[in-house]
Amino acid sequence: MPRQPDPNLEDRILNAAQALWKRGGDHALTMRAVARAAGTNTPAVYRRFKDRRDLVRGLVLRTVARLRRHFEAGETLEGMAEAYVEEALRAPHEYELFYEYGHQLMPAKGAGRPRPIRESRPNFAFLEGQLAKRLGGSPEDHTRLALALWALLHGTVRLLLSKSAEGHEAQLRSACRTSVTALLEGAARFSEKSDGKRGVGARQ
């Protein structure tokens, strides 16, 4: 009888690649080492991932999907922000991998203007959509606010992971929460003022 394909092999390969990255970083992540760690052979790895870049992209997409699940579990934008920091601290190696290779999700560069960031960062598009639900308008109206939130959260995570704020972690986390709230409340006030001006203009 012909051998049946292993439906779990792709997950085993990704799990092995993730473990190798965690132990040895970039240098440990070779196709041969991944095959050995996954209990298979190198041709089997190449049948599922055409090259090392494709394998790394699979790991990055897996991290994106996990973050998305945490985002969707948050009932508020504040909850999403907290989930982002918590997940990064829970899985720092995966977070580092994402920011080392996240550019591989970028579409190929073409002529003309650069592509919107939401096309290369699916969770960024999700954040813009959540901001639109809370503040009104379209997702594209909230790109700058989404960038500000992302910069704040990523900066907080980097400080925590680098131990630069050692001894002050609780204060840093508290300051991050306060800043997220301030950004959202400021955006809400601006949105209300803009709506009020449009209403006055409509009555004139």
DASUL-V274065 format. One record per residue. N is the residue number from 0. PHI is phi in degrees with one decimal (none if undefined). Layout:
BEGIN
n:N phi:PHI
n:N phi:PHI
END
This chain:
BEGIN
n:0 phi:none
n:1 phi:-67.0
n:2 phi:-68.2
n:3 phi:-83.5
n:4 phi:-62.1
n:5 phi:-86.5
n:6 phi:-68.5
n:7 phi:-98.2
n:8 phi:-64.0
n:9 phi:-61.5
n:10 phi:-64.0
n:11 phi:-63.5
n:12 phi:-64.5
n:13 phi:-66.0
n:14 phi:-62.3
n:15 phi:-65.3
n:16 phi:-62.5
n:17 phi:-64.6
n:18 phi:-65.3
n:19 phi:-65.0
n:20 phi:-60.4
n:21 phi:-62.9
n:22 phi:-81.0
n:23 phi:-128.9
n:24 phi:68.9
n:25 phi:-59.8
n:26 phi:-66.8
n:27 phi:-79.9
n:28 phi:-92.3
n:29 phi:-107.9
n:30 phi:-62.2
n:31 phi:-66.1
n:32 phi:-65.0
n:33 phi:-63.5
n:34 phi:-59.1
n:35 phi:-62.1
n:36 phi:-67.7
n:37 phi:-86.7
n:38 phi:73.3
n:39 phi:-138.3
n:40 phi:-115.2
n:41 phi:-61.8
n:42 phi:-58.2
n:43 phi:-65.1
n:44 phi:-66.9
n:45 phi:-67.5
n:46 phi:-69.7
n:47 phi:-100.1
n:48 phi:-133.9
n:49 phi:-65.8
n:50 phi:-162.0
n:51 phi:-61.9
n:52 phi:-59.2
n:53 phi:-67.3
n:54 phi:-64.8
n:55 phi:-62.4
n:56 phi:-60.7
n:57 phi:-60.7
n:58 phi:-66.5
n:59 phi:-63.4
n:60 phi:-63.2
n:61 phi:-64.8
n:62 phi:-65.0
n:63 phi:-58.1
n:64 phi:-64.6
n:65 phi:-67.2
n:66 phi:-61.4
n:67 phi:-61.7
n:68 phi:-61.6
n:69 phi:-67.7
n:70 phi:-60.4
n:71 phi:-67.2
n:72 phi:-76.1
n:73 phi:-74.0
n:74 phi:-81.2
n:75 phi:-134.4
n:76 phi:-64.7
n:77 phi:-62.1
n:78 phi:-66.3
n:79 phi:-62.4
n:80 phi:-63.2
n:81 phi:-64.3
n:82 phi:-64.0
n:83 phi:-59.6
n:84 phi:-66.2
n:85 phi:-59.7
n:86 phi:-67.2
n:87 phi:-63.5
n:88 phi:-73.9
n:89 phi:-72.7
n:90 phi:-130.6
n:91 phi:-64.0
n:92 phi:-67.6
n:93 phi:-66.2
n:94 phi:-64.0
n:95 phi:-62.6
n:96 phi:-60.1
n:97 phi:-59.3
n:98 phi:-81.7
n:99 phi:-75.5
n:100 phi:-122.3
n:101 phi:-58.0
n:102 phi:-63.4
n:103 phi:-71.1
n:104 phi:-82.3
n:105 phi:-66.9
n:106 phi:-65.3
n:107 phi:-59.4
n:108 phi:-69.4
n:109 phi:-123.1
n:110 phi:-73.3
n:111 phi:92.3
n:112 phi:-70.4
n:113 phi:-64.0
n:114 phi:-70.7
n:115 phi:-58.6
n:116 phi:-61.1
n:117 phi:-64.0
n:118 phi:-75.3
n:119 phi:-107.5
n:120 phi:-127.9
n:121 phi:-56.2
n:122 phi:-72.7
n:123 phi:-67.7
n:124 phi:-62.4
n:125 phi:-63.0
n:126 phi:-63.2
n:127 phi:-58.1
n:128 phi:-64.0
n:129 phi:-66.8
n:130 phi:-65.3
n:131 phi:-63.9
n:132 phi:-62.9
n:133 phi:-82.7
n:134 phi:-107.1
n:135 phi:89.8
n:136 phi:80.0
n:137 phi:-101.0
n:138 phi:-53.5
n:139 phi:-64.9
n:140 phi:-69.7
n:141 phi:-115.9
n:142 phi:-61.5
n:143 phi:-64.3
n:144 phi:-66.2
n:145 phi:-61.6
n:146 phi:-64.2
n:147 phi:-63.5
n:148 phi:-64.5
n:149 phi:-60.6
n:150 phi:-60.9
n:151 phi:-62.8
n:152 phi:-69.0
n:153 phi:-64.4
n:154 phi:-61.4
n:155 phi:-62.9
n:156 phi:-62.0
n:157 phi:-62.0
n:158 phi:-63.6
n:159 phi:-68.4
n:160 phi:-70.0
n:161 phi:-82.2
n:162 phi:65.7
n:163 phi:-65.6
n:164 phi:-109.3
n:165 phi:-56.1
n:166 phi:91.0
n:167 phi:-126.8
n:168 phi:-60.0
n:169 phi:-64.2
n:170 phi:-65.8
n:171 phi:-65.5
n:172 phi:-61.5
n:173 phi:-64.7
n:174 phi:-63.3
n:175 phi:-63.6
n:176 phi:-59.8
n:177 phi:-61.6
n:178 phi:-68.8
n:179 phi:-59.8
n:180 phi:-60.6
n:181 phi:-63.2
n:182 phi:-62.1
n:183 phi:-69.1
n:184 phi:-67.8
n:185 phi:-63.8
n:186 phi:-65.4
n:187 phi:-65.3
n:188 phi:-65.0
n:189 phi:-63.7
n:190 phi:-63.7
n:191 phi:-64.5
n:192 phi:-63.9
n:193 phi:-64.2
n:194 phi:-63.5
n:195 phi:-64.3
n:196 phi:-65.7
n:197 phi:-65.4
n:198 phi:-66.2
n:199 phi:-64.5
n:200 phi:-61.8
n:201 phi:-69.9
n:202 phi:-81.9
n:203 phi:-75.5
END
